Amino acid sequence: MNYNDIKSRIDRTFVAINAKIDNDIEKHTHYHFYEKNGEQRVTVTYGTEVEKELILPIMSIIHLLATLKDHIKNSLKEKGYDPLIVERAIDDSIHLQILIDIDNQDKHGTNLRKSRSNKSPIITDIHQGFYLGSKVYDIEGKVINKNGPPTIAIKALIKDSNGSILFYLDEMIEICYSKWIEIIKKYQLATI
């Protein structure tokens, strides 16, 4: 496997993003049977809110997206383009800044020496649940179906150090992915 292959990295990132959504609803359905007032009852819940089960897929996606930064820079340099194109894209996007900060916090711990966003972002309100009509994307990040099948999906919020909501995890992933794809296509770094 060529670990520097941009197409391969995009493919792996796309697979990881899709893995946070599961169409096998029954696998994530929990039934709790009980008796109340002489009647047999059932409560049905979906997914989990156990953070330790949900943080790994989230951090995998964030790490895969964040590491595209250096691979895109290397590919730009190999093709004779200015690798600082990537740094400027990050400077122009709060979503990419937050992505890079979260990945760096995961690698180095909080209180980063150099924060891109100066927001000290945190992932909160992590949960998995049942959603009707989830969006379906193609590998370029374009929505191909706004009302896809019901799914079990992992959701979360991205907040700053003051607890203010910056955006939903899905928004950050979608925008960061599309910004990398835009650079890859514009400079013909890979056929997507």
N, CA, C and O of each residue as an XYZ file, in Angstrom:
768
protein
N       0.836     -1.174      0.000
C       0.000      0.000      0.000
C       0.884      1.242      0.000
O       1.842      1.327      0.768
N       0.565      2.195     -0.855
C       1.260      3.468     -0.896
C       0.543      4.424      0.052
O      -0.544      4.910     -0.260
N       1.142      4.694      1.198
C       0.505      5.539      2.214
C       0.453      7.006      1.820
O      -0.225      7.799      2.473
N       1.166      7.380      0.754
C       1.146      8.761      0.280
C       0.145      8.981     -0.846
O      -0.027     10.113     -1.298
N      -0.503      7.953     -1.298
C      -1.453      8.040     -2.399
C      -2.708      8.800     -1.951
O      -3.461      8.325     -1.101
N      -2.919      9.974     -2.530
C      -4.049     10.843     -2.157
C      -5.378     10.135     -2.391
O      -6.272     10.211     -1.548
N      -5.518      9.455     -3.506
C      -6.779      8.759     -3.810
C      -7.080      7.700     -2.755
O      -8.217      7.572     -2.299
N      -6.067      6.950     -2.374
C      -6.237      5.923     -1.349
C      -6.647      6.554     -0.018
O      -7.504      6.022      0.687
N      -6.042      7.668      0.315
C      -6.366      8.353      1.581
C      -7.797      8.891      1.548
O      -8.515      8.804      2.544
N      -8.212      9.444      0.411
C      -9.596      9.936      0.288
C     -10.561      8.761      0.418
O     -11.581      8.868      1.099
N     -10.246      7.655     -0.224
C     -11.113      6.469     -0.137
C     -11.267      6.013      1.314
O     -12.378      5.731      1.765
N     -10.143      5.940      2.049
C     -10.200      5.514      3.452
C     -10.976      6.510      4.304
O     -11.723      6.114      5.198
N     -10.804      7.783      4.034
C     -11.524      8.816      4.786
C     -13.018      8.716      4.521
O     -13.825      8.829      5.445
N     -13.385      8.508      3.272
C     -14.795      8.379      2.898
C     -15.427      7.167      3.580
O     -16.557      7.239      4.061
N     -14.693      6.053      3.618
C     -15.195      4.851      4.290
C     -15.399      5.133      5.780
O     -16.411      4.726      6.350
N     -14.452      5.820      6.413
C     -14.572      6.134      7.846
C     -15.767      7.045      8.116
O     -16.490      6.849      9.093
N     -15.975      8.034      7.258
C     -17.118      8.937      7.428
C     -18.422      8.152      7.324
O     -19.334      8.346      8.129
N     -18.506      7.281      6.347
C     -19.726      6.479      6.181
C     -19.918      5.470      7.308
O     -21.046      5.058      7.580
N     -18.840      5.071      7.963
C     -18.948      4.076      9.030
C     -19.643      4.628     10.275
O     -20.088      3.855     11.124
N     -19.742      5.953     10.394
C     -20.448      6.502     11.556
C     -21.958      6.429     11.379
O     -22.726      6.797     12.268
N     -22.360      5.947     10.217
C     -23.781      5.743      9.914
C     -23.990      4.267      9.619
O     -23.221      3.665      8.870
N     -25.018      3.688     10.201
C     -25.294      2.269     10.001
C     -26.767      2.087      9.657
O     -27.639      2.544     10.396
N     -27.044      1.432      8.558
C     -28.427      1.179      8.141
C     -29.034     -0.043      8.813
O     -30.235     -0.284      8.688
N     -28.221     -0.818      9.525
C     -28.720     -2.000     10.229
C     -29.313     -1.550     11.569
O     -28.677     -1.660     12.617
N     -30.528     -1.050     11.504
C     -31.188     -0.476     12.678
C     -31.400     -1.513     13.768
O     -31.241     -1.207     14.950
N     -31.755     -2.726     13.396
C     -32.035     -3.768     14.383
C     -30.814     -4.043     15.266
O     -30.960     -4.334     16.453
N     -29.630     -3.953     14.698
C     -28.404     -4.192     15.455
C     -28.257     -3.193     16.613
O     -27.627     -3.500     17.625
N     -28.837     -2.011     16.459
C     -28.710     -0.947     17.459
C     -30.002     -0.705     18.240
O     -30.128      0.297     18.943
N     -30.955     -1.621     18.114
C     -32.242     -1.484     18.793
C     -32.207     -2.252     20.109
O     -31.778     -3.404     20.163
N     -32.669     -1.590     21.168
C     -32.668     -2.185     22.503
C     -34.101     -2.203     23.035
O     -34.791     -1.184     23.022
N     -34.536     -3.364     23.500
C     -35.883     -3.531     24.040
C     -35.793     -3.736     25.546
O     -34.999     -4.545     26.027
N     -36.595     -3.011     26.267
C     -36.665     -3.178     27.719
C     -38.111     -3.534     28.068
O     -39.008     -2.696     27.977
N     -38.316     -4.768     28.462
C     -39.660     -5.244     28.816
C     -39.858     -5.088     30.322
O     -38.969     -5.397     31.114
N     -41.022     -4.609     30.696
C     -41.329     -4.460     32.112
C     -42.839     -4.518     32.328
O     -43.631     -4.457     31.387
N     -43.201     -4.638     33.587
C     -44.622     -4.690     33.931
C     -44.970     -3.459     34.763
O     -44.226     -3.071     35.664
N     -46.106     -2.858     34.448
C     -46.578     -1.700     35.204
C     -48.092     -1.795     35.309
O     -48.784     -1.953     34.303
N     -48.598     -1.699     36.520
C     -50.041     -1.779     36.773
C     -50.657     -3.032     36.164
O     -51.770     -2.999     35.639
N     -49.920     -4.138     36.241
C     -50.433     -5.401     35.733
C     -50.364     -5.532     34.218
O     -50.813     -6.537     33.666
N     -49.819     -4.549     33.550
C     -49.709     -4.594     32.077
C     -48.259     -4.838     31.671
O     -47.330     -4.318     32.290
N     -48.085     -5.623     30.636
C     -46.756     -5.862     30.071
C     -46.450     -4.696     29.127
O     -47.247     -4.380     28.244
N     -45.298     -4.064     29.318
C     -44.918     -2.907     28.490
C     -43.506     -3.103     27.945
O     -42.747     -3.960     28.397
N     -43.191     -2.273     26.958
C     -41.861     -2.318     26.363
C     -41.413     -0.885     26.043
O     -42.197     -0.049     25.595
N     -40.151     -0.644     26.286
C     -39.520      0.607     25.882
C     -38.474      0.248     24.825
O     -37.683     -0.676     25.009
N     -38.483      0.982     23.729
C     -37.536      0.740     22.646
C     -36.606      1.942     22.557
O     -37.061      3.082     22.459
N     -35.302      1.682     22.592
C     -34.320      2.742     22.400
C     -33.367      2.325     21.284
O     -33.257      1.149     20.939
N     -32.687      3.315     20.735
C     -31.777      3.073     19.614
C     -30.400      3.648     19.927
O     -30.278      4.707     20.541
N     -29.382      2.938     19.498
C     -28.029      3.439     19.643
C     -27.542      3.393     21.069
O     -27.996      2.586     21.881
N     -26.608      4.276     21.356
C     -25.998      4.342     22.680
C     -25.564      5.763     22.964
O     -25.424      6.568     22.043
N     -25.353      6.075     24.207
C     -24.768      7.348     24.610
C     -23.474      7.108     25.374
O     -22.962      8.008     26.039
N     -22.950      5.897     25.276
C     -21.700      5.556     25.943
C     -20.559      6.169     25.132
O     -20.191      5.675     24.066
N     -20.015      7.256     25.666
C     -19.021      8.045     24.935
C     -17.810      7.231     24.497
O     -17.313      7.413     23.385
N     -17.329      6.330     25.362
C     -16.126      5.572     25.003
C     -16.349      4.670     23.798
O     -15.384      4.300     23.130
N     -17.590      4.307     23.502
C     -17.894      3.507     22.320
C     -18.010      4.369     21.058
O     -17.861      3.871     19.942
N     -18.274      5.646     21.244
C     -18.540      6.524     20.108
C     -17.374      7.434     19.733
O     -17.300      7.906     18.598
N     -16.468      7.684     20.669
C     -15.391      8.625     20.397
C     -14.379      8.084     19.388
O     -13.808      8.857     18.618
N     -14.149      6.770     19.377
C     -13.158      6.214     18.442
C     -13.515      6.475     16.982
O     -12.654      6.947     16.240
N     -14.746      6.193     16.525
C     -15.036      6.502     15.122
C     -14.944      7.998     14.827
O     -14.530      8.390     13.736
N     -15.325      8.831     15.788
C     -15.237     10.279     15.580
C     -13.781     10.702     15.432
O     -13.432     11.431     14.504
N     -12.937     10.243     16.344
C     -11.532     10.633     16.289
C     -10.828     10.037     15.075
O      -9.896     10.644     14.547
N     -11.248      8.880     14.631
C     -10.672      8.298     13.410
C     -10.958      9.189     12.209
O     -10.074      9.442     11.390
N     -12.189      9.658     12.108
C     -12.549     10.546     11.001
C     -11.751     11.842     11.083
O     -11.186     12.295     10.088
N     -11.708     12.434     12.273
C     -10.979     13.695     12.451
C      -9.506     13.504     12.104
O      -8.916     14.337     11.415
N      -8.917     12.419     12.573
C      -7.499     12.184     12.285
C      -7.255     11.969     10.785
O      -6.306     12.518     10.223
N      -8.100     11.182     10.153
C      -7.935     10.961      8.708
C      -8.057     12.274      7.930
O      -7.276     12.538      7.017
N      -9.042     13.090      8.301
C      -9.208     14.386      7.622
C      -8.016     15.307      7.893
O      -7.512     15.962      6.980
N      -7.574     15.354      9.143
C      -6.472     16.247      9.504
C      -5.163     15.847      8.833
O      -4.398     16.713      8.410
N      -4.896     14.550      8.730
C      -3.632     14.120      8.134
C      -3.602     14.317      6.624
O      -2.536     14.268      6.010
N      -4.756     14.538      6.033
C      -4.760     14.874      4.597
C      -3.984     16.163      4.342
O      -3.432     16.360      3.260
N      -3.947     17.034      5.341
C      -3.230     18.316      5.220
C      -1.806     18.098      4.710
O      -1.423     18.667      3.688
N      -1.029     17.290      5.402
C       0.375     17.099      5.022
C       0.523     16.348      3.714
O       1.435     16.633      2.938
N      -0.353     15.396      3.457
C      -0.265     14.644      2.200
C      -0.624     15.521      1.002
O      -0.022     15.398     -0.064
N      -1.597     16.397      1.180
C      -1.941     17.319      0.089
C      -0.795     18.298     -0.136
O      -0.459     18.607     -1.280
N      -0.191     18.791      0.952
C       0.961     19.693      0.812
C       2.098     19.017      0.059
O       2.694     19.613     -0.839
N       2.404     17.758      0.427
C       3.477     17.025     -0.259
C       3.161     16.825     -1.732
O       4.038     16.967     -2.584
N       1.921     16.499     -2.031
C       1.516     16.281     -3.419
C       1.576     17.578     -4.217
O       2.005     17.578     -5.370
N       1.151     18.674     -3.615
C       1.250     19.976     -4.291
C       2.708     20.293     -4.623
O       3.022     20.719     -5.734
N       3.593     20.081     -3.652
C       5.016     20.361     -3.843
C       5.601     19.500     -4.959
O       6.368     19.988     -5.789
N       5.232     18.201     -4.975
C       5.709     17.297     -6.016
C       5.278     17.740     -7.408
O       5.992     17.516     -8.385
N       4.105     18.370     -7.497
C       3.590     18.809     -8.799
C       3.993     20.247     -9.126
O       3.550     20.801    -10.133
N       4.839     20.860     -8.274
C       5.363     22.188     -8.550
C       4.486     23.332     -8.060
O       4.694     24.482     -8.447
N       3.514     23.029     -7.220
C       2.656     24.072     -6.661
C       3.146     24.456     -5.269
O       3.888     23.718     -4.621
N       2.712     25.618     -4.838
C       3.061     26.117     -3.515
C       2.296     25.339     -2.441
O       1.067     25.401     -2.408
N       2.986     24.614     -1.569
C       2.287     23.851     -0.534
C       1.559     24.739      0.479
O       0.703     24.260      1.222
N       1.893     26.013      0.508
C       1.210     26.937      1.424
C      -0.248     27.190      1.022
O      -0.997     27.839      1.751
N      -0.635     26.672     -0.137
C      -2.049     26.718     -0.542
C      -2.896     26.076      0.551
O      -3.987     26.552      0.863
N      -2.388     25.000      1.124
C      -3.114     24.276      2.172
C      -3.213     25.130      3.433
O      -4.279     25.217      4.042
N      -2.116     25.755      3.823
C      -2.125     26.600      5.026
C      -3.087     27.776      4.858
O      -3.787     28.149      5.800
N      -3.120     28.354      3.667
C      -4.060     29.460      3.417
C      -5.503     28.983      3.474
O      -6.377     29.697      3.966
N      -5.754     27.779      2.971
C      -7.117     27.222      3.046
C      -7.531     27.045      4.507
O      -8.676     27.312      4.869
N      -6.603     26.598      5.333
C      -6.900     26.432      6.764
C      -7.142     27.797      7.404
O      -8.094     27.964      8.166
N      -6.290     28.767      7.101
C      -6.460     30.112      7.658
C      -7.807     30.728      7.285
O      -8.358     31.532      8.037
N      -8.331     30.347      6.121
C      -9.596     30.900      5.628
C     -10.830     30.119      6.068
O     -11.947     30.491      5.710
N     -10.652     29.048      6.835
C     -11.778     28.190      7.201
C     -11.765     27.859      8.693
O     -10.875     27.154      9.169
N     -12.748     28.368      9.422
C     -12.855     28.036     10.848
C     -13.049     26.533     11.025
O     -12.592     25.968     12.018
N     -13.712     25.887     10.088
C     -13.933     24.440     10.196
C     -12.618     23.670     10.122
O     -12.393     22.754     10.913
N     -11.747     24.035      9.178
C     -10.441     23.375      9.078
C      -9.573     23.720     10.294
O      -8.842     22.861     10.788
N      -9.642     24.946     10.776
C      -8.875     25.333     11.962
C      -9.271     24.478     13.163
O      -8.413     23.975     13.888
N     -10.569     24.321     13.363
C     -11.068     23.520     14.481
C     -10.657     22.055     14.309
O     -10.228     21.413     15.268
N     -10.787     21.533     13.099
C     -10.372     20.153     12.815
C      -8.917     19.937     13.201
O      -8.595     18.973     13.897
N      -8.036     20.823     12.757
C      -6.609     20.701     13.040
C      -6.361     20.820     14.545
O      -5.558     20.072     15.104
N      -7.051     21.762     15.204
C      -6.880     21.912     16.655
C      -7.311     20.663     17.419
O      -6.611     20.223     18.331
N      -8.455     20.087     17.054
C      -8.919     18.880     17.750
C      -7.929     17.736     17.552
O      -7.605     17.023     18.502
N      -7.451     17.561     16.333
C      -6.488     16.490     16.076
C      -5.197     16.732     16.858
O      -4.641     15.797     17.434
N      -4.721     17.961     16.883
C      -3.496     18.267     17.628
C      -3.687     18.100     19.130
O      -2.774     17.648     19.821
N      -4.855     18.457     19.641
C      -5.141     18.248     21.066
C      -5.126     16.755     21.391
O      -4.648     16.346     22.450
N      -5.651     15.950     20.474
C      -5.661     14.506     20.690
C      -4.236     13.955     20.703
O      -3.931     13.042     21.471
N      -3.368     14.503     19.860
C      -1.984     14.026     19.781
C      -1.123     14.556     20.923
O      -0.323     13.819     21.501
N      -1.293     15.853     21.248
C      -0.359     16.518     22.158
C      -0.959     16.923     23.502
O      -0.230     17.358     24.393
N      -2.252     16.790     23.657
C      -2.919     17.252     24.870
C      -3.433     18.676     24.694
O      -3.108     19.352     23.719
N      -4.227     19.110     25.637
C      -4.789     20.460     25.535
C      -3.730     21.509     25.839
O      -2.583     21.180     26.141
N      -4.123     22.763     25.756
C      -3.197     23.901     25.889
C      -2.108     23.832     24.822
O      -0.915     23.809     25.124
N      -2.548     23.800     23.577
C      -1.619     23.730     22.453
C      -0.710     24.954     22.436
O      -1.133     26.064     22.761
N       0.541     24.735     22.055
C       1.457     25.872     21.904
C       0.993     26.779     20.780
O       1.084     28.003     20.869
N       0.486     26.150     19.708
C       0.004     26.932     18.564
C      -1.370     26.414     18.183
O      -1.507     25.314     17.649
N      -2.380     27.213     18.460
C      -3.753     26.870     18.094
C      -4.098     27.590     16.799
O      -3.778     28.766     16.631
N      -4.742     26.893     15.901
C      -5.145     27.530     14.643
C      -6.387     28.401     14.839
O      -6.534     29.434     14.186
N      -7.273     27.984     15.734
C      -8.554     28.684     15.887
C      -8.625     29.602     17.102
O      -9.466     30.499     17.157
N      -7.756     29.384     18.063
C      -7.823     30.097     19.346
C      -9.169     29.903     20.040
O      -9.640     30.798     20.743
N      -9.786     28.748     19.848
C     -11.098     28.458     20.437
C     -11.050     27.327     21.456
O     -12.035     27.108     22.161
N      -9.943     26.603     21.558
C      -9.847     25.426     22.433
C     -11.070     24.528     22.266
O     -11.804     24.293     23.226
N     -11.293     24.026     21.049
C     -12.516     23.268     20.762
C     -12.591     21.945     21.511
O     -11.579     21.303     21.792
N     -13.824     21.560     21.824
C     -14.078     20.269     22.455
C     -15.274     19.617     21.768
O     -16.166     20.292     21.254
N     -15.266     18.314     21.776
C     -16.387     17.536     21.238
C     -17.284     17.188     22.418
O     -16.820     16.606     23.398
N     -18.570     17.540     22.332
C     -19.496     17.285     23.433
C     -20.789     16.675     22.912
O     -20.999     16.549     21.706
N     -21.648     16.301     23.853
C     -22.988     15.801     23.533
C     -22.942     14.661     22.516
O     -23.764     14.593     21.602
N     -21.982     13.784     22.691
C     -21.807     12.653     21.777
C     -22.905     11.628     22.044
O     -23.131     11.214     23.181
N     -23.573     11.234     20.981
C     -24.620     10.224     21.122
C     -24.832      9.519     19.785
O     -24.376      9.970     18.734
N     -25.516      8.437     19.865
C     -25.867      7.671     18.676
C     -27.366      7.465     18.734
O     -27.906      7.105     19.780
N     -28.031      7.685     17.636
C     -29.477      7.545     17.665
C     -30.065      7.214     16.310
O     -29.357      7.065     15.314
N     -31.374      7.106     16.306
C     -32.146      6.756     15.118
C     -32.519      8.035     14.385
O     -33.028      8.976     14.994
N     -32.268      8.075     13.080
C     -32.572      9.254     12.264
C     -33.283      8.832     10.996
O     -32.863      7.902     10.307
N     -34.360      9.524     10.702
C     -35.090      9.282      9.455
C     -34.466     10.103      8.345
O     -34.063     11.245      8.566
N     -34.384      9.544      7.182
C     -33.972     10.285      5.995
C     -32.611     10.934      6.069
O     -32.503     12.135      5.820
N     -31.576     10.202      6.398
C     -30.228     10.750      6.445
C     -29.735     11.071      5.038
O     -30.083     10.389      4.074
N     -28.913     12.128      4.935
C     -28.325     12.487      3.646
C     -27.349     11.401      3.208
O     -26.690     10.769      4.034
N     -27.267     11.197      1.909
C     -26.316     10.248      1.330
C     -25.378     11.049      0.433
O     -25.833     11.839     -0.395
N     -24.057     10.846      0.596
C     -23.043     11.592     -0.143
C     -22.270     10.690     -1.086
O     -22.154      9.484     -0.868
N     -21.737     11.310     -2.152
C     -20.815     10.570     -3.005
C     -19.392     10.863     -2.529
O     -19.199     11.626     -1.583
N     -18.413     10.269     -3.173
C     -17.032     10.396     -2.706
C     -16.502     11.825     -2.812
O     -15.527     12.169     -2.143
N     -17.127     12.661     -3.640
C     -16.710     14.053     -3.740
C     -17.339     14.924     -2.661
O     -17.057     16.119     -2.578
N     -18.193     14.323     -1.835
C     -18.836     15.081     -0.776
C     -20.132     15.740     -1.199
O     -20.700     16.531     -0.446
N     -20.608     15.424     -2.394
C     -21.867     15.998     -2.879
C     -23.039     15.151     -2.405
O     -22.971     13.922     -2.396
N     -24.112     15.825     -2.012
C     -25.315     15.118     -1.577
C     -25.964     14.483     -2.804
O     -26.290     15.171     -3.771
N     -26.148     13.161     -2.754
C     -26.801     12.477     -3.871
C     -28.228     12.080     -3.512
O     -29.016     11.721     -4.386
N     -28.557     12.146     -2.223
C     -29.925     11.865     -1.781
C     -30.150     12.597     -0.462
O     -29.534     12.264      0.549
N     -31.032     13.593     -0.472
C     -31.308     14.374      0.743
C     -32.134     13.600      1.750
O     -32.084     13.892      2.945
N     -32.885     12.626      1.295
C     -33.757     11.843      2.168
C     -33.470     10.366      2.023
O     -34.318      9.595      1.575
N     -32.267      9.979      2.406
C     -31.863      8.584      2.316
C     -32.613      7.724      3.318
O     -33.564      8.182      3.952
N     -32.193      6.506      3.457
C     -32.900      5.561      4.335
C     -32.718      5.934      5.805
O     -31.797      6.671      6.156
N     -33.604      5.418      6.660
C     -33.403      5.607      8.099
C     -32.075      4.976      8.512
O     -31.676      3.941      7.978
N     -31.400      5.608      9.463
C     -30.094      5.117      9.895
C     -29.917      5.286     11.396
O     -30.667      6.003     12.059
N     -28.928      4.620     11.893
C     -28.401      4.871     13.224
C     -27.107      5.645     12.980
O     -26.222      5.162     12.273
N     -26.992      6.829     13.554
C     -25.836      7.671     13.278
C     -25.245      8.233     14.567
O     -25.935      8.406     15.572
N     -23.951      8.510     14.503
C     -23.247      9.149     15.612
C     -23.299     10.656     15.382
O     -22.983     11.140     14.295
N     -23.697     11.376     16.401
C     -23.803     12.835     16.326
C     -23.057     13.444     17.506
O     -22.846     12.780     18.521
N     -22.661     14.699     17.376
C     -21.986     15.418     18.456
C     -21.991     16.903     18.144
O     -22.303     17.321     17.029
N     -21.644     17.682     19.141
C     -21.475     19.123     18.978
C     -20.002     19.469     19.124
O     -19.259     18.784     19.826
N     -19.591     20.531     18.461
C     -18.257     21.082     18.650
C     -18.468     22.427     19.348
O     -19.143     23.315     18.828
N     -17.875     22.555     20.537
C     -18.018     23.781     21.319
C     -16.657     24.398     21.573
O     -15.627     23.730     21.487
N     -16.671     25.702     21.892
C     -15.428     26.353     22.290
C     -15.221     26.181     23.788
O     -16.048     25.571     24.466
N     -14.124     26.716     24.304
C     -13.786     26.522     25.721
C     -14.787     27.181     26.667
O     -14.815     26.856     27.854
N     -15.611     28.102     26.162
C     -16.642     28.755     26.977
C     -17.963     28.006     26.944
O     -18.924     28.414     27.597
N     -18.022     26.907     26.183
C     -19.248     26.124     26.085
C     -20.193     26.601     25.001
O     -21.306     26.087     24.882
N     -19.773     27.569     24.213
C     -20.604     28.049     23.103
C     -20.497     27.078     21.928
O     -19.409     26.620     21.578
N     -21.638     26.777     21.334
C     -21.656     25.864     20.191
C     -21.035     26.540     18.979
O     -21.442     27.633     18.585
N     -20.048     25.875     18.394
C     -19.449     26.349     17.147
C     -20.213     25.777     15.960
O     -20.590     26.509     15.045
N     -20.440     24.461     15.979
C     -21.202     23.789     14.943
C     -21.379     22.326     15.305
O     -20.796     21.832     16.270
N     -22.194     21.643     14.515
C     -22.377     20.203     14.678
C     -21.179     19.479     14.078
O     -20.555     19.970     13.137
N     -20.869     18.327     14.617
C     -19.786     17.495     14.100
C     -19.974     17.226     12.610
O     -19.022     17.333     11.836
N     -21.197     16.877     12.201
C     -21.464     16.594     10.784
C     -21.080     17.759      9.887
O     -20.501     17.560      8.819
N     -21.401     18.978     10.319
C     -21.069     20.164      9.522
C     -19.563     20.287      9.355
O     -19.073     20.541      8.254
N     -18.832     20.108     10.443
C     -17.376     20.211     10.360
C     -16.812     19.162      9.404
O     -15.972     19.471      8.558
N     -17.274     17.933      9.542
C     -16.778     16.855      8.674
C     -17.100     17.150      7.216
O     -16.227     17.040      6.355
N     -18.334     17.520      6.934
C     -18.746     17.786      5.545
C     -17.939     18.919      4.926
O     -17.466     18.798      3.796
N     -17.781     20.011      5.653
C     -17.074     21.171      5.096
C     -15.588     20.880      4.937
O     -15.005     21.211      3.905
N     -14.974     20.274      5.929
C     -13.542     19.966      5.818
C     -13.267     19.002      4.669
O     -12.336     19.202      3.890
N     -14.074     17.969      4.572
C     -13.916     17.002      3.491
C     -14.037     17.698      2.132
O     -13.217     17.478      1.241
N     -15.061     18.535      1.982
C     -15.271     19.196      0.686
C     -14.151     20.188      0.365
O     -13.807     20.366     -0.803
N     -13.581     20.832      1.377
C     -12.466     21.761      1.123
C     -11.228     21.017      0.637
O     -10.534     21.493     -0.261
N     -10.941     19.847      1.225
C      -9.808     19.057      0.745
C     -10.064     18.560     -0.678
O      -9.173     18.606     -1.526
N     -11.278     18.090     -0.934
C     -11.619     17.615     -2.281
C     -11.459     18.738     -3.305
O     -10.966     18.512     -4.410
N     -11.874     19.939     -2.934
C     -11.758     21.094     -3.831
C     -10.302     21.333     -4.232
O     -10.016     21.555     -5.408
N      -9.388     21.291     -3.274
C      -7.961     21.477     -3.579
C      -7.439     20.320     -4.425
O      -6.729     20.540     -5.406
N      -7.780     19.108     -4.056
C      -7.321     17.925     -4.793
C      -7.762     17.989     -6.252
O      -6.978     17.695     -7.154
N      -9.002     18.369     -6.479
C      -9.506     18.451     -7.857
C      -8.902     19.635     -8.608
O      -8.495     19.498     -9.761
N      -8.845     20.792     -7.957
C      -8.337     22.004     -8.614
C      -6.907     21.807     -9.124
O      -6.563     22.258    -10.216
N      -6.084     21.132     -8.327
C      -4.677     20.955     -8.694
C      -4.389     19.561     -9.259
O      -3.234     19.175     -9.441
N      -5.466     18.816     -9.533
C      -5.370     17.491    -10.150
C      -4.381     16.580     -9.417
O      -3.496     15.972    -10.019
N      -4.566     16.512     -8.100
C      -3.688     15.693     -7.274
C      -4.100     14.234     -7.274
O      -3.303     13.358     -6.940
N      -5.362     13.969     -7.654
C      -5.866     12.607     -7.737
C      -7.131     12.625     -8.595
O      -7.814     13.643     -8.707
N      -7.416     11.495     -9.183
C      -8.659     11.339     -9.934
C      -9.714     10.799     -8.973
O      -9.592      9.702     -8.427
N     -10.739     11.600     -8.791
C     -11.773     11.227     -7.831
C     -13.059     10.942     -8.573
O     -14.069     10.607     -7.953
